[in-house]
Amino acid sequence: MSAPASEPPRQPPRTPSAEMVNSLSPAVTRPLTRRERVRIFRREVVRLLIVVFLFAAFLLTLVWSFISANGSNWTNVKDLLDLILPAETALLGTAIAFYMTDTRGSDEDKDDK
């Protein structure tokens, strides 16, 4: 029985190319050295500290606004919040995006050979 005319004939499975085989070599997937682990750990700690600092500044701004907004002062506080909150939100969002981004594939992480 032959295949229907609308279907193309099936191709045999392809064998992996030399590039694909070489990209999976153990040299690429080697364990990290102690120096690399320390560098990655330090970088992650700095990223975390930046995010924590900006988040604390954001929370302090909100707490300050609630404390100082009593009656006649509200219009001044509202004007200050209109200026401060967008900038803090942008900085916090940028820091979180930077913190969540994985940069292991960049040139700075590769060992000098």
Contacts in CASP RR format, 6 or more apart in sequence:
PFRMAT RR
TARGET T0000
AUTHOR 0000-0000-0000
METHOD contacts of the structure
MODEL  1
MSAPASEPPRQPPRTPSAEMVNSLSPAVTRPLTRRERVRIFRREVVRLLI
VVFLFAAFLLTLVWSFISANGSNWTNVKDLLDLILPAETALLGTAIAFYM
TDTRGSDEDKDDK
3 9 0 8 1.000
3 10 0 8 1.000
32 40 0 8 1.000
33 111 0 8 1.000
36 109 0 8 1.000
36 111 0 8 1.000
39 109 0 8 1.000
40 104 0 8 1.000
40 109 0 8 1.000
47 95 0 8 1.000
47 98 0 8 1.000
47 99 0 8 1.000
48 99 0 8 1.000
50 95 0 8 1.000
50 98 0 8 1.000
50 99 0 8 1.000
51 92 0 8 1.000
51 95 0 8 1.000
51 96 0 8 1.000
51 99 0 8 1.000
54 88 0 8 1.000
54 91 0 8 1.000
54 92 0 8 1.000
54 95 0 8 1.000
55 92 0 8 1.000
57 88 0 8 1.000
58 88 0 8 1.000
58 89 0 8 1.000
58 92 0 8 1.000
61 81 0 8 1.000
61 84 0 8 1.000
61 85 0 8 1.000
61 88 0 8 1.000
65 77 0 8 1.000
65 80 0 8 1.000
65 81 0 8 1.000
68 77 0 8 1.000
69 77 0 8 1.000
69 78 0 8 1.000
103 109 0 8 1.000
END
